[in-house]
Each structure stands twice: as structure tokens, then as C-alpha cells.
Amino acid sequence: MRNGSNGRRRPLIGITTQTLQSMDGIPEGLPQSWVMNRKYFDAVVHSGGLPVMIPLYYDDLDTLRGIYESLDGILIPGGVDMDPARYGEGPHEKLGRIDPPRDGVELQVAQWAREDGVATLGICRGLQVMSVGAGGDLWQDLPSQVPDTMKHDYFPNEGWERDHLAHEIELLGRSLIREIWQMDLAPVNSMHHQGIRRLGDGLARTAWAHDGTLEAAEDPDHPFYVGVQWHPESMEPSDPPTRRLFSAFLAAAGR
């Protein structure tokens, strides 16, 4: 950790990135780049941490491990779909864009962090990565594969604000996420079309939507290994429970 101006040590939080070319609307021919939404970085800074980008050295584990070992916590953000080959399936017709280098880096870093007790927060896709890394699998497209689910895909490119409160979730009484949120029901935003089908080994289901879609999970034997299906980084500036989530994550990283 690094000292702040007040002398307190600020946890160094690694935020995984995505390949620019994996995103919709990016023209071909640009140099390969690694990018990530600024909101994740701002949420870490507002909570007292120092954010850094984790580059996608999926094919250089020595370098990736060296970067990982410099960090106090890991944040795995939202983004494009996971490659279903990672959980032993072929692509569904509704599968969106994928980013195999990102899959490789995030699965590896999540595994190390879980083994080493490093504080980890997974957001949307990040929750799915944590589950798949533990042997779980996904619905590749909730609307077509589970047609009785409610709408979860309130995407900004379709006109929805990122902080639009889409639906309520129910939080498990005896869980870290319930302890942080301090309520049994909570409204959340929602920007995903994939979801957890089978939760990974050793992870506990801690929040769900009224249609049964899993909304949060954690490892009860880990100091802080928490994944949520919604996007708290978009709620952090104005929502007290969300600020408590990031503060708890940073506190765990600081320890």
C-alpha cells in the first residue's frame, strides 16, 4: 500500500481491463489497446484506494503474477460476454462479443486472489468470472434460454441510464452483502443478458431477483471475495449502501 497525504496507507487496487477491439462499434485497423470504464477507478478513489489497470498478459504469467503480487485488492469489472468454451459449451446464437485474453487474465487473477485471501470484488461479468473459475457455468442469454425471467438487459446503448433502478433484489440474512447493505430488499440497476446457471464450488448464493436470477455470491471462508450482478460503480456517488460496499472492499484490502 502507498501513503496518502494524511499519512494513512491507501490500498493499491488492480482493475482488470478489456481489449478495445472486443467492444461494439470499434473500427478495424486500430492498434490493439487495453481499456476500462473510468467509473470503476473513480469508485475506488472515492473510497480511499489507489486504482491501477491490470494489462492482459494472459500469455505471460510471470509478468501477470508480478503485477498481481504488488496489489492489495482486485476489482473485476463488467464487460463483454465470457467465452462459453471456458465452461465447456459451444456458442449460443445470442452470444455477444467475447474477449479471450481478458477471460484468461481474470480467471487466473481470481484464482490467485481466492487462494491467497486477497480482497476481491466482482461486478456483473466479474461475478460470472468468479463463478466460472470455481467450476460454475452460465446462461448465455437469459431472455431466450430462461424466457420466464424478468428484463435484466437495461443497456445504455438502448437508451437506459446506467443508474436506472431496474428491479429489487432480496439479500440473504446471514451474509456479508446483507451486513453491508443493512436491508433485506434493495433496488439495483441491471445491465446483463447472461446470468449464473450453476454457481461455482464453495461460493454461497447471497442475493437474488424475484424471478430467481442470482444477483450476488461470496466465499464465506474468504475475508472478502464478493461478486454482484448489478453495477454499483454507477451508483457509488449517490447511494449510501453502495458506498459502504466499496468502503468494505477497501477496508478488507487494507488489512
N, C-alpha and C positions, 0 to 999 in steps of 0.2 A: 504494500500500500504506500501512497505518497502523502506527505503532509500538506494540509491546506494552510491558508493564511492565518487561521486561528490556532494552528499547531496540531489540530486533530488529524489523524491519518484517514485519508479518503480511499476507499476500496477501488481497485482497478477492475473494471467490468469489461470483459470481452463480449462483443456483439457480433455474431456471425453475419456474413454478407451473402449476396446473391450475384450471379453472373448477369451483367446488364443485358446480354443478348437473350436471356430466358424470358424477358418481360415483353408483354404485348406492345406493339407499336414501335419497337426499336428497329431502325433500318439496318439492313445487312451492310457489311463492309467496315463498320466502326471497329477500332481497336478493342480487344477484349478488356472489359473493365469489371471491377467488383464494386457494388453499390449497396446502400441500405437507407431506408426512410429515416430522416432526421428525428422524428418524434421519439423513437426509441432512445436515442442519445440524450435528448432533452430530458426525458423522464428520469434517466439515471443521474444526470447533473442536478436536477431539481431535488433529488433525494440524497445528494451528498456524495455521489460517486464520480469516478473518472472513467468515461467510456472510451474504448478503443475498438477499432474494426479488426475482426479476425479474417485474414485473407484465406482464399480457398485453395490451400496447398494440400489437396486431397491425395496427391501423388508424391508428397514429400513429408512423411510422418515425423522425421527428425525435426524439421523446421516447425511443423504444426505443434509437436509436443513442446518444443522450446517456448513457443508463444503461449501455449496453454499454461505452462508452469510459472509464467510471470503474472498470471491473473489471480484475482481473489474471488471472482464470480463469473458466471456465464449467463448471457441472455440469448435465447434462440427465438428470433422474431418470426412474424408471419411472412407469407410469400407464396410462390407458385406451388403446384401440386408435387407430392413426392412421387418418385418413380415406383410404380407398383411392383417392379421386379425386386425391390427391397423387401417385400413381404410375400414373394413367391407367386405373383399374379401377372397376367398379361394386361395390357391397357384396355380400359373400358372406353366406349365410343365418346363418352363425355369427359374423359380425362383432359385436363388443361395442359398448359406448358409445364415442362419439368426442367430440373437443373441438377443433373447427376453429380457434378463436382460439389455442389452445396450439400446434397444428400450425404456424400461421403464424409465431408468435414463435420457436419453437425452430428451424424450418428457416432463418429469417433469421439468428438469432444464430449457429447452427452454421456457416453460410456465411461470415459475417464473421470468426469465430474461425479458421476454416481458412485464409482468405485472409491474415489478419493475423499468423498464428503464435501465437495466444493459446492457452494450455493449456486443453484441453477433455477432460472425462471424461463419457462417455455410459453410462447404466446401464439395462439392459433395453430399454424403449421408447427410451431415449436412443441406444443403438446403432442401432436401427432408423431413427430420425430422421436420424442422421449418414449412414447408407447411402442412404436415400431422397433426401436432399438432394444426394447425389452421383450421382443417376440410377439408383439401385437400386430394387428392389421387394420385396414381402413375400408370404409365405404368410399369408393372412388367418386361417386356422385349421389348425394343424398336424394335429390328430387326424383331421379329415375330408379334408383335401387331401393329406396325406402319411401315410396310415394305418399305414405300417410304422415310423414313428418311435416312440421310447420316450415315456413320460409326461413332460411338461415342466411341466404346469399344476398345481403343488402350491400351490394358493391358500389363503391364511389363512382366508378366509371359508368354506372347506370343511374346516376343522379342522387344517390343517398349520401348524406353527410356521414363522415367517419364516426361521429359521436351520437348517431341516431340510436336511441334505445329501442331495440327491436323486439325483445321479449324478456320475460323473467326467467331466472334460474332458481332452483332450490339447492341450498347448501347443507351438507351433512353436518349434524350437530357436533360430532367429535372429530374435527379435522382442523388442520392449520388454516385453510382458507376460510372456514367459518369463524375461527378465532380472530382472524384479521378483519373480515367483513363486518362482524358483530351484528349479523341479521340472518334470518332464515330464508328470506326471499329477497332477490335483488334484480333490478333491471340491468341489462347489458346490451352492448352493441353486438353486431354479428355480421361477419364478412367471410363466410366459408361455404363451400358446396361439398367438401369432403368431411368425414367425421370418423370417430373411433368406432370400429366394429367390435373387435376383441381387444381388451385392454392388456397391455404388456404385463409380464410376470412381476409380481412384487409391488405393483402400483395399486393404489386404492382409489376407487371412484368417489369423488367428494362433492361434485355438483352436477346437476343435470337440468335440462329444459323440461317443460311439461310434456313434450312428446317423447321423452326418454333419451334424447340425444345427450351423450356425455359432454359436460361442459368444463370439468376440472378433474384433475387427478394429482396424486402426490405419492411419494415414497415415505411411508410412516417411519421407516428406520433410518432416514437420512435427515440431517439438520435442516435442509431447505432444498427440496427437489420437487418443484411445483410447476404444473402446466395448466393453463387456462385456454379455453377455446375462443373466448372473445378477445377484444383488442383494448386492454387497459391503457396502453400508451396514448391513445386518443382521448381518454377520459381523465388522465392524470392532472391536468391543470385545474380542473374544477370539481372533482369528485373526491370527497374525503376518504371513503373506503379504498379507492384506487391508490391514493397517495399512501395509505397505510400499507398496501401490498408492496409497493416499491420500497418504502422505508424498511419493511420487514426483510425484504430481499437484501437490501444494502447492509442492514444490521447483521444478517447471517454471514454475508461476505466479509464484513469487517471482523467477525470473530475468527 
